[in-house]
Each structure stands twice: as C-alpha cells, then as structure tokens.
C-alpha cells in the first residue's frame, strides 16, 4: 500500500489544483493536525466565480459545515438584502465550538452587518469573469475583499473542465 503524506490525509476528489493549496492553508490556520480552532472561514468573490463549489469541497474535505449566503438572500431586493438575523443565528450557533465556512457575494458586508469578520478569508478570482451583480463594484471599492484576503484563489474553469473531461474519458476505457 502506498504511503500517504500528512497533507493528503482525508478524502480526495478531482478538483482544481488550487483547491488543494487552499485546503492546506486552511488546515494550517485551523492548527491541524493537533488542533481544530473554531475559526470563521470566509470565501468571497464575484457571482459565478466558484465560491460555492470551493466551500462545498472544503466542507467535505475538512469535515466542517458550510453556510451559503445565497440561502439567506431576500429575492427581488435592490440593493441585495439578506435575512441578517437568520444568518447571524446560523453563524453563532455553528461557530462557537468548531470551525465554520461561510461563502457568498457581498460576504464581508453581511458579516460586518452582524458584527462578525472572517478569521481566514479566501478570495476567488476566476479568469475572464466579471460577475453580473450591480452592487459588486461599490462593494469591492468599499470592503476590498481581494486586498483583505489571506489567500486569493485564481483559476480558470476551462483548464479544470478539460482535466475532468479527460478523467472521465480515462475511466470509460
């Protein structure tokens, strides 16, 4: 049986290489392998950049819950509004004793509105993608998530999609 390195413990899934780097950085921030600090891990970026996918993958890989800010969005509001009280309750209920991943557009604004800030922030920057939400530019100008991030994940879905397709073709043989 092949020996497994410490940084590769846990389940593995075909994912962009950059996801593995984020997983390693979050594990270090959490104090792995000796600790599991109750950190609030934020994932921010424009709509459609891959925040939810990264959060779901990290949640699975690190065996911790993830909250998706989209679940708290109030439809048809301009500017975008969120059910802050419900979100605050969900964050407080899950992050007092264990780590929690939260992700979504305008994340720092909503966390600020509930008196929280992430202990570790990942900014997802997808190649050739600007997003379509009107509030994004003013939000980026004010909150500067790309500058405040502990790590910026830059990736191209075209490269990842090609790798996944190739993996499926290899399995089909």
Secondary structure, 3 states (H helix, E strand, C coil): CCCCCHHHCCCCCCCCHHHHHHHHHHHHHHCCCCCCCCCEEEEEECCCCCHHHHHHHHHHHHCCCEEEHHHHEECCCCCCEECHHHHHHHHHHHHCCCCEEEECCCHHHHHHHCCCCCCEEEEEEECCCCCCCCCHHHHHHHHCHHHHCCEEEEECHHHHHHHHHHHHHHHHC
